[in-house]
Amino acid sequence: MSDAGNMKFQLMLAPMEGATGSAFRALCHKNGADLTFTEIARVSNLARAKKGELEKIAIPDATPTQIQLAGAKLPEYEKFLASFKPTAGFRGFNLNLGCSSPDFLRQGLGAAMVKRVSRVNEIVSLISKHGYECSIKMRLGADNYEKQKGAYLNLISAVDASFFVVHARTAKQTLSDKADFSVYEKCVATGKKIVANGDIKTKEQVAALRQQGLYGAMVGRAAMGNPKVFKVLHEG
Ligand SMILES: Cc1cc2nc3c(=O)[nH]c(=O)nc-3n(C[C@H](O)[C@H](O)[C@H](O)COP(=O)(O)O)c2cc1C
């Protein structure tokens, strides 16, 4: 077991476009979510200070929140970070390497970035250079071929992010396909902090993940139906 076994198991509210605004994040934190995330925002729009995009990343209270970003161009990150001002609840940035929309994948963004290891490393370094923590939320790769080749393990091993949320599906899979929890053993073996994501809703699942040495679990749809789910999962 990694040293994650000695730390408090982290329960996180997943970023969900149109659902995880500040009021819902605060409610989930009150009910036991240790960390929350803003919905996906495009760095290209943030760099141009687009009002709607800036609203997506606003953190108006002290709820512990990471800002989720999608983008691959370093100059856009530079421009955005130069004007970024952290507020009380801000706990760092999270890179989206999981979005599976065809539009994103065509542009080499979202889950297509799982295999762009050196670019991801450059982005994480740039964010760290500005003094901010950076985590990653990723799928297992674009498709089953990339998953079998271990693209997600290459990325986890090579990138120096604060933790990795591994949504246990490929970009080809939909949210109704079963998440593959068998991948976590190899993820944990990298020695990095790993957070499980996909269909997590029971105390038994959380107990099994803790046992395996995961750093935490991220909950999405189960929290939408019931924000108190975090209380129940922590009690487990
Ligand atoms: C309505 C909706 C919106 C989502 N928006 C985002 C998003 O903005 N960023 C992201 O990384 N994942 C997004 N996701 C994926 C979730 O964060 C999560 O990875 C997925 O729902 C699996 O977790 P769950 O089974 O606990 O719901 C979204 C999912 C849903 C259902």
The ligand as a Gaussian input file, in Angstrom:
#p B3LYP/6-31G(d) Opt

LIG

0 1
 C      -23.859000      16.521000     -16.562000
 C      -22.405000      16.163000     -16.529000
 C      -21.470000      17.161000     -16.763000
 C      -20.094000      16.866000     -16.704000
 N      -19.186000      17.868000     -16.876000
 C      -17.848000      17.599000     -16.692000
 C      -16.879000      18.645000     -16.697000
 O      -17.192000      19.826000     -16.852000
 N      -15.571000      18.287000     -16.509000
 C      -15.178000      16.983000     -16.304000
 O      -13.985000      16.706000     -16.117000
 N      -16.089000      15.992000     -16.262000
 C      -17.394000      16.271000     -16.437000
 N      -18.315000      15.258000     -16.310000
 C      -17.837000      13.900000     -15.932000
 C      -17.862000      13.742000     -14.392000
 O      -16.970000      14.638000     -13.770000
 C      -17.498000      12.296000     -13.980000
 O      -16.201000      12.008000     -14.451000
 C      -18.471000      11.264000     -14.545000
 O      -19.816000      11.685000     -14.376000
 C      -18.276000       9.901000     -13.877000
 O      -18.492000       9.994000     -12.483000
 P      -19.896000       9.530000     -11.802000
 O      -20.161000       8.117000     -12.294000
 O      -19.652000       9.604000     -10.327000
 O      -20.964000      10.468000     -12.285000
 C      -19.679000      15.528000     -16.411000
 C      -20.632000      14.543000     -16.171000
 C      -21.981000      14.843000     -16.213000
 C      -22.983000      13.750000     -15.914000

